[in-house]
């Protein structure tokens, strides 16, 4: 259910989003974003062999963080800004947990905003992507 500005509390967590992309999902994502680096789909590529696996695209993790925020706000707001940095590797067929926290609720010039911390974690709870988003509420 979308969040309501009046019920929004600083420190509250966004509902967690779990993803577990397989190699086929990564190939489909490659087609959509034009990143056909073999590291993301070819287990026989030298880099994948060295790592023991192909890797989930960083942009895939960025996209699912966008989905996390979009699902949370529903039609009650718009994403004003979203950014992230990649801090760890995720492997296919392993859970990626997308999480978020309302850092600040604020009003500026009559507009209402929520500043969010967003991130992904691997199944051990290690952050692999860290980001921020600003949502403007209508």
Rosetta blueprint (number, residue, H / E / L):
1 X L
2 X L
3 X L
4 X L
5 X H
6 X H
7 X H
8 X L
9 X L
10 X L
11 X L
12 X L
13 X E
14 X L
15 X L
16 X L
17 X E
18 X E
19 X E
20 X L
21 X L
22 X L
23 X H
24 X H
25 X H
26 X H
27 X H
28 X H
29 X H
30 X H
31 X H
32 X H
33 X H
34 X L
35 X L
36 X L
37 X L
38 X H
39 X H
40 X H
41 X L
42 X L
43 X L
44 X L
45 X L
46 X H
47 X H
48 X H
49 X H
50 X H
51 X H
52 X L
53 X L
54 X L
55 X E
56 X L
57 X L
58 X H
59 X H
60 X H
61 X H
62 X H
63 X H
64 X H
65 X H
66 X H
67 X H
68 X H
69 X H
70 X H
71 X H
72 X H
73 X H
74 X H
75 X H
76 X H
77 X E
78 X E
79 X E
80 X E
81 X E
82 X E
83 X E
84 X E
85 X E
86 X E
87 X L
88 X L
89 X L
90 X L
91 X E
92 X L
93 X L
94 X L
95 X L
96 X E
97 X E
98 X E
99 X E
100 X E
101 X E
102 X E
103 X E
104 X E
105 X E
106 X E
107 X E
108 X E
109 X L
110 X L
111 X E
112 X E
113 X E
114 X E
115 X E
116 X E
117 X E
118 X E
119 X E
120 X E
121 X E
122 X L
123 X L
124 X L
125 X L
126 X L
127 X E
128 X E
129 X E
130 X E
131 X E
132 X E
133 X E
134 X E
135 X E
136 X E
137 X E
138 X L
